[in-house]
Amino acid sequence: MKIWKLLSAVAVDGVLFVLLPFLFSRYGLIAQLEGKAYVVLFVTWVGLMLKLFLGDIISDNFEYHKHGYDFCTLTMGTALSMFSLQLLSDGDLLSKLPPTGFLAAFAFVSPDPWKQHTVILALLFLAACLASFGTARLSRSVNDPRTRARALLAGLNFALGSGAFGTYLLLLLAKG
């Protein structure tokens, strides 16, 4: 049973982080993805598979709720790295990010897109920190046998982590 749980996570990650962005792009729900973006999506999925398989070798026990927490901490670290690079860069790392939809709300920060994108990255980092704290707490509850609805909490943890990582991935794709 353990191997099927792990393989299902590989498949779910592939659907969430490779297939869905492709479909969203194809049907105009996100900006059109260029050739390199597909490479980024595939390499990201391969990296996630390696993380899953190595984690399974170490613990011999894959759990979806821990996978959700891992996504949050991964997002926290990568958002901090991207934020730091944005601060140190001479140019805007997210210059291809469209200033439409929900992102248009950041125009109040400054008319300068660099400053808007820096604030977006800082907020992503802070949101990932909060999500990491929340998913850590949920994961702890899932491990407690006295907790009711443990499967529901594990699913919520995975959904929160996937949402955090998916948000980061979309920003990474916007980087160009």
C-alpha positions in Angstrom: 0.0 0.0 0.0 2.8 2.4 0.8 4.2 2.5 -2.7 0.8 3.3 -4.2 0.4 6.3 -1.9 3.8 7.6 -3.0 3.1 7.0 -6.7 -0.2 8.7 -6.3 1.6 11.8 -4.9 3.9 11.7 -7.9 0.9 11.6 -10.3 -1.0 14.3 -8.4 2.0 16.6 -8.4 2.4 16.0 -12.2 -1.2 17.0 -12.7 -1.1 20.0 -10.4 2.3 21.4 -11.5 2.7 20.3 -15.1 -0.7 19.5 -16.7 -2.8 22.2 -15.0 -0.5 25.1 -16.0 -0.4 23.7 -19.5 -4.2 23.6 -19.7 -4.6 27.0 -18.0 -2.3 28.5 -20.6 -4.0 26.8 -23.5 -7.4 28.0 -22.5 -6.3 31.6 -21.6 -6.7 31.4 -17.9 -3.0 32.4 -17.4 -0.5 34.1 -19.8 0.7 32.0 -22.7 3.6 29.8 -21.7 6.7 29.8 -23.8 8.9 26.8 -24.6 11.2 27.4 -21.6 8.3 27.4 -19.2 7.5 23.8 -20.1 11.0 22.9 -19.3 10.7 24.7 -15.9 7.5 22.8 -15.2 9.0 19.4 -16.1 12.2 20.0 -14.1 10.2 21.2 -11.1 8.2 18.0 -11.3 11.3 15.9 -11.6 12.7 17.7 -8.5 9.6 17.0 -6.6 9.7 13.3 -7.5 13.3 13.1 -6.3 12.3 14.8 -3.0 9.4 12.3 -2.6 11.5 9.3 -3.4 14.4 10.4 -1.2 12.0 11.3 1.6 10.4 7.8 1.3 13.8 6.1 1.5 14.6 8.1 4.7 11.3 7.7 6.5 9.8 4.6 4.7 6.4 6.4 5.3 4.9 8.9 2.9 2.1 11.0 4.3 0.2 13.6 2.3 -0.1 16.1 5.3 3.7 16.2 5.6 3.9 16.7 1.8 1.7 19.8 2.1 3.9 21.2 4.9 7.0 20.5 2.7 5.4 22.5 -0.1 4.9 25.5 2.3 8.5 25.4 3.6 9.8 25.0 0.0 7.7 28.0 -1.1 8.9 30.0 1.9 12.6 29.4 1.0 12.2 30.0 -2.7 10.1 33.1 -2.2 12.8 34.5 0.2 15.5 33.7 -2.4 13.5 35.3 -5.2 12.8 38.4 -3.0 16.5 38.7 -2.1 17.4 38.4 -5.8 14.9 41.1 -6.7 16.3 43.4 -4.1 19.9 42.9 -5.3 19.1 42.9 -9.0 19.5 46.0 -11.3 16.4 45.0 -13.2 12.9 43.6 -12.5 13.0 39.8 -12.2 9.2 39.7 -12.8 9.1 42.1 -15.7 6.8 39.7 -17.7 4.3 39.6 -14.9 1.0 41.1 -16.3 -0.3 44.1 -14.3 -3.9 42.9 -14.6 -6.4 41.2 -12.4 -5.6 40.9 -8.8 -2.0 42.1 -9.4 -3.4 45.5 -10.5 -4.2 46.1 -6.9 -0.5 46.6 -6.2 -0.5 49.8 -8.3 -1.1 51.7 -5.0 2.4 50.8 -3.8 4.1 52.7 -6.6 3.8 53.3 -10.3 7.2 51.5 -10.6 6.6 47.8 -11.4 9.9 46.8 -9.7 8.6 48.1 -6.4 5.2 46.5 -6.9 6.9 43.1 -7.7 9.1 43.4 -4.7 6.1 43.9 -2.4 4.4 40.9 -4.1 7.4 38.7 -3.4 7.6 40.0 0.2 4.0 39.2 0.7 4.4 35.8 -0.8 7.2 35.1 1.6 5.1 36.2 4.6 2.1 34.2 3.4 4.3 31.1 3.0 5.6 31.7 6.5 2.0 31.8 7.9 1.1 28.8 5.7 4.1 26.9 7.1 3.1 27.6 10.7 -0.5 26.6 9.9 0.4 23.4 8.1 2.9 22.5 10.8 0.1 22.7 13.4 -2.3 20.8 11.2 0.3 18.1 10.6 0.8 17.8 14.3 -2.9 17.3 14.8 -3.0 14.7 12.1 -0.4 12.7 14.0 -2.4 12.8 17.2 -4.6 9.7 17.3 -7.2 11.6 19.4 -7.9 14.1 16.5 -11.2 13.6 14.7 -11.3 13.9 10.9 -7.6 13.3 10.5 -8.0 12.4 6.8 -9.9 15.7 6.2 -7.1 17.7 7.9 -4.4 15.8 5.9 -6.2 16.7 2.7 -6.5 20.4 3.8 -2.8 20.4 4.6 -2.0 19.1 1.2 -4.3 21.6 -0.5 -2.8 24.5 1.4 0.7 23.4 0.5 -0.1 22.8 -3.1 -1.8 26.2 -3.3 1.3 27.9 -1.9 3.7 26.1 -4.2 1.4 26.6 -7.2 1.3 30.4 -6.5 5.1 30.5 -6.4 5.3 28.4 -9.6 3.1 30.8 -11.5 5.3 33.7 -10.4 8.4 31.7 -11.4 6.8 31.2 -14.9 6.1 34.9 -15.1 9.7 35.5 -14.6 10.2 34.4 -18.2 
